[in-house]
Amino acid sequence: MVLFPQNRLVLATRNQGKVAEIAAMLEGVGVEVVTAAELGLPEVEETGTTFEENAGLKAESASKASGLAVLADDSGLSADALSGAPGVYSADWAGEERDYEAAMARLQREVEAAGGDRGAAFRSLLILQWPDGRRVLSRGEVRGRLVFPPRGEGGFGYDPCFVPEGESRTFGEMSAEEKRRFSHRARALDALRAELGL
């Protein structure tokens, strides 16, 4: 089985933070990483109610449109106080403008209104799909706690308000390399690479 037709892998995301993170983690695999946006592929409406459904929608659309292997990620922050919200709707909380400062302010308000439990987890689900419909799925999770106000200028999304277990700094206060040691996305990708023997 050819893992990567034309020695290319399409990342089915328009989130530049995710693109940079995943591309860095795939260095050394020997595959050219391109994005769905670079190939002009249609943007997919994420209508699923789970990470797996949304990643599957993106993977299927991009693999059919490109004829290439596609890696799709769906991920988010789940707050214990909010029964797992925002979860699959993490990006939606940031609105059309992807204003994560507003999203983190909302998160703080809702967590405090729900009793203030700061426990949380970042979860990632990856699907690698080929044009013939074959797919491999992997998951990654990192537990931690929420901090308000957010701290740090690094990372993206909710990173400045999340401290992983065993650390005192937020993801936003870490370098990309440091974040990779804890990252839910890195854990999911490590599991995927192990399954594929990469």
Secondary structure, DSSP 4 states (H G I P E B T S, - for coil): --SSGGGEEEE----HHHHHHHHHHTTTS--EEEETTTTTPPPPP---SSHHHHHHHHHHHHHHHHSSEEEEEEEEEEEGGGTT-BGGGTTGGGTTTT-HHHHHHHHHHHHHHTT---EEEEEEEEEEE-TTS-EEEEEEEEEEEE-SS---SSSSTTGGGEEETT-SS-GGGS-HHHHHTT-HHHHHHHHHHHHHT-
